[in-house]
């Protein structure tokens, strides 16, 4: 029974591939982390994206995609959250029941909404407007979401994590989105406990990963 | 009023503690509530279908402010699904969490992680379509919406539809996207077409799936409340 090998294709940034990378790191699984340059965002280091785009292997013409090879068969998985869910299932990081998986999904869907709000209110604004927009976002929009996560964590009191007793996909997602929106969770002590635990568990990976502005 | 439909497969009484009961809260509309309803209907499960009104959208139904103030809604939004099992009630928010939970409970998520991944790809692509639809249609004044829907169908939808049609072609000996029977992916594609007022006939492979779903859910589709969206 051959083990699967993995090849992740994405730009040389965190953004939409980082949670997949965190899942690999957490599960201590090997994978090829193929990174492409993104000149439009000043990311000059990395492979040239054009040949990949023209290769036809990207179902939606977008990255990330994950190539999963088992024996002589390769499956290409597109859509960042489909990749994440696949890896979370493969590595047992999706909770131990359908109800736990549902709570993980709730947390992740909410985190996606939070990120989308950030993108709309801050990231898409002209550069010079961003600092003010970020302040407003962190003061007004962020706390509403954070309060919900604080409550979710409270429903799992005897644990450092959102669901069950060990790290799952949900903890990684909240950690990653928190970094993406430049939020500090210290006003939300229960969530803060989770993100600190993630940072501690993945200390080695986090200190070694390539630098990235987003 | 609450629509209570009795499942023909129900063997226990309503007070049977070992049976799981479901209560879905959403607007009196399709929107983000219809896919959960389709899944429950396909699985032939009894559920309480609570429908709220919205003056903004000209919809009649129960008063949403009451439940909003009750603290029942984790994100202050609907849909939510209340799942009561073994005497305990769990509240699941976020439409995509609800649909995935129900699909798993009823065996509609494929038979391997690989199949589940393909289902997720389709779901995520439809989420993108839904968001684009929201941006291009829902932000328009009411009278401009029909034109915006048409424009969306001609300019935006094809990019995704072409890929979904290709996905179906990768599972040729079946009427469905994954495996040999209906999964969440097929129901989601029908629900998306239902909202976009398309039966996918420009995409022959998707159209085949859509027809099969319509056939399987004929009774539910004929008897559900009429909603324009």
Boltz contact constraints between the chains, C-beta under 6 A:
constraints:
  - contact:
      token1: [A, 59]
      token2: [B, 163]
      max_distance: 6.0
  - contact:
      token1: [A, 60]
      token2: [B, 163]
      max_distance: 6.0
  - contact:
      token1: [A, 75]
      token2: [B, 114]
      max_distance: 6.0
  - contact:
      token1: [A, 77]
      token2: [B, 117]
      max_distance: 6.0
  - contact:
      token1: [A, 78]
      token2: [B, 121]
      max_distance: 6.0
  - contact:
      token1: [A, 79]
      token2: [B, 121]
      max_distance: 6.0
  - contact:
      token1: [A, 79]
      token2: [B, 124]
      max_distance: 6.0
  - contact:
      token1: [A, 81]
      token2: [B, 124]
      max_distance: 6.0
  - contact:
      token1: [A, 82]
      token2: [B, 117]
      max_distance: 6.0
  - contact:
      token1: [A, 82]
      token2: [B, 120]
      max_distance: 6.0
  - contact:
      token1: [A, 82]
      token2: [B, 121]
      max_distance: 6.0
  - contact:
      token1: [A, 82]
      token2: [B, 124]
      max_distance: 6.0
  - contact:
      token1: [A, 85]
      token2: [B, 120]
      max_distance: 6.0
  - contact:
      token1: [A, 86]
      token2: [B, 113]
      max_distance: 6.0
  - contact:
      token1: [A, 86]
      token2: [B, 117]
      max_distance: 6.0
  - contact:
      token1: [A, 89]
      token2: [B, 113]
      max_distance: 6.0
  - contact:
      token1: [A, 90]
      token2: [B, 113]
      max_distance: 6.0
  - contact:
      token1: [A, 98]
      token2: [B, 101]
      max_distance: 6.0
  - contact:
      token1: [A, 98]
      token2: [B, 104]
      max_distance: 6.0
  - contact:
      token1: [A, 98]
      token2: [B, 105]
      max_distance: 6.0
  - contact:
      token1: [A, 99]
      token2: [B, 90]
      max_distance: 6.0
  - contact:
      token1: [A, 102]
      token2: [B, 92]
      max_distance: 6.0
  - contact:
      token1: [A, 102]
      token2: [B, 97]
      max_distance: 6.0
  - contact:
      token1: [A, 102]
      token2: [B, 101]
      max_distance: 6.0
  - contact:
      token1: [A, 105]
      token2: [B, 97]
      max_distance: 6.0
  - contact:
      token1: [A, 105]
      token2: [B, 100]
      max_distance: 6.0
  - contact:
      token1: [A, 106]
      token2: [B, 93]
      max_distance: 6.0
  - contact:
      token1: [A, 106]
      token2: [B, 94]
      max_distance: 6.0
  - contact:
      token1: [A, 106]
      token2: [B, 97]
      max_distance: 6.0
  - contact:
      token1: [A, 109]
      token2: [B, 94]
      max_distance: 6.0
  - contact:
      token1: [A, 109]
      token2: [B, 96]
      max_distance: 6.0
  - contact:
      token1: [A, 109]
      token2: [B, 97]
      max_distance: 6.0
  - contact:
      token1: [A, 148]
      token2: [B, 74]
      max_distance: 6.0
  - contact:
      token1: [A, 148]
      token2: [B, 75]
      max_distance: 6.0
